[in-house]
Amino acid sequence: MGLTERAHDLFGYRLGARDGSAGHVHDLYFDDRRWLVRYLVVDVRHGLASRRVLISPVCVRGTDADARRFDVALSRDQVRLGPDVDTDRPVSRQHEIALHEYYGIPFYWTHGDDVTPRGGADPHLRSMRAVRGYTVIGGDTAVGHVADFLVDCGTWAVSDVVVARRRWMASPRQTVPVSAIARVSWVGKAVYLDGHAVARTA
């Protein structure tokens, strides 16, 4: 287990490569079946150009919360030249293939899933920035909206969803364990709770 942080607080963390600073975290992509962070989306600059690349959490070797920095076992060039991400589309298994080829890491879906990657987008892998604001539904009632996620920076597991009853900053907030989430609807922009979900004060 590692440091547990709200995802929103992790946005903006710098990446400390072996030879210096290598950009900052713009987003986190997670798998809503396993509730694990699969990629850090890192904003990198080279001269006047800026692009976003995918970095596997496997590459993170340490977290410095005071400095707001992730230390990675990569060089700045490895980060800068990493697999590109199109932030307007869902992350696909083609991106996973690119990561495997570039960093030499294993495919995550080979444990109990199809071994052969398929084309097209993976509907279970999405942006935390995009899911913030989704309506949270318990039974037939809207109970609030997704305000944030709690992420363990050691295991990269998502433990809870932070739910706000209203949309202003001072709105009361509660946490719901991911085990209580029945499904996430990308079409309906909603998170559905199971019938026994219990919220805790955030």
N, C-alpha and C positions, 0 to 999 in steps of 0.2 A: 504494500500500500504506500501511496505517496501523498503529496500535498493535494488537498481537494480545493478546487477553486471554481468560481462561476465562470462559465465560458466567456461571458462578456468581458471579464477582467483579464482573460488571457489574450484577447484581441489586442494587438499592439506590442506584445512581447517581442523583444529582439531575438534574432538567432545568432548565437555565438559560434561561428565556425572555428576550425582548427587554426585558421590564419586571420581571424578578425570578424567583424560584424558582417552579417549576410542577409539583411532584410528584416522584415517583421511579420508577425502572424496577422493575417487578414480574416481568416475564417477557420472553422474546423468542420470536417466532413465525417459523419458518423453512420453506422449501420444500425437501422432501427430494429433489426431482429436480435442481434447480439448486444446492442447498446455499447458499442466500442467505437472510439475515435479511430478512423482509418487513415486520415490524412490531415496534416496541417497545410493550409493554403497560405503560402508565403509570398508577400509582395517584395520583389527584388528590383533594384535599380542598377543600371550599368550605363554610366554617362547620363544622358538625358532620357534614355529609354526606361520604361517600367513594364514589368510583366509579372504574372502570378504563376507560381510553380507548386507542384505537389511534393510534399516531403512526408515520408512515413514516420510515425512515432517511434518505430524501431531505431531510427537514427538519432533519437534524443538520448543523450547520456547523462543529463543533469538539468535541474530546474533551480534557478535563483529567483525566488519571489521578490526579494528586496530590490534586486537590480532589474526585475521584470525581463528575464532572459532565459531562453532555452539554449543549453550548450548541445551542439550536435557533432557527431563523429564524421563530419564532412568538411571539405574545403569550401571556400567561398565560390570557386568556379564550379564545383559540383552542385552547389545549391543554385547558383545563377543559371546553369545550363540544364537544370532538372526538367522533368516532364511538365509541359505547359498545361494549363487548365482553362477551359472555357467556362467562366463563371455563370453564363446564362443557360447552361445545360446541366442535367444531372451527371454526376460522376459515373463513368461507364467502366466496364471490365477492360476496355481497351486501355484506359488510363492505368489500370492495375498491371497490365502486361508491360506498358512502358516503364512503370516503376520497377518491375521485376528485372527488366533488361538493363535499366540504367544503374540501379543500386545493388542488384543481385540478391533481392529479398524474396521470400517465398510468396506464392499466391495465397491470399487469406481464405479463399473459398474451397481449398482442397480438403478441408476437414469435414467430411460428411456431405459435401455438395458435389456438383458436377466438377470433374477434374478439368475438362476442356472448357476454356473460356468461350462465351458466346458473344456475338455482336449485340449492339444496342445498349441502351442505358439500363443500369441496375436500379430498379425502383425503390430498393431498400437503403440506398446510400445517398444522403442528402446534406445540405448545408445547414449549419446551426443558425446562421444569419437568416436564412430563408424561412426556417420553421418558427423562429421567434414571431409572435403575433398570431399563430394558429389558434383557433378556438378550441378550448378544452371542454369535452362533453362527457358528463356522467349520467348514465341512463338516457333520458331524453332531454336533459337540461344542460344548457351552456353554463359552466361554473366559473369561467374566466378565460384567460388566454395565456399562451406560453410566453413567459418573460425571460427565462434563462434556463441553463442546464448546469448541474454540478458534475464536474469532471475530476477524476483522480489522475493526477499527472504522473503517477508511477505506473499504474496499470493501464491507463487511458480508457478506463471504464466510465461510462456515464451512469451515475447512481440515481439521480433524481431529476425531475423536471420542476422548475420553479414556475408556479402558477400565480398570476395576478388577477384579482377579481375585476379591476377596472384598469383603464389604460394610462392613468397618470402615474408619475414617479412615486408618489406617496401612497399608492394603492396597497392595501393589505396583501401580503404574499404568503403562499404556502408551498411546501414541497411535496411532490408525489413520487414515490419510488417507481422506477421504470418497470418493475415487476407488476405494477398495477395497471400498466397501459396495455389495452387489448390490441389496438392497431393505430396506425397513423395514416390518414387519408391525404394524399398529395392533391387529388382532384378537389376534394371538399375543403382543403386547408384546415383540417381538424385533427385533434388527438382524442381518441375515444378511450375512456377508462373502463375497467371491468367493474362488475357489480359490487365488488368488495373493496374498492379503492379507499384508502385512508390517507388524507392529507395531513401534513405536519406544518406547524408554523415555521416560516423561513427565517 
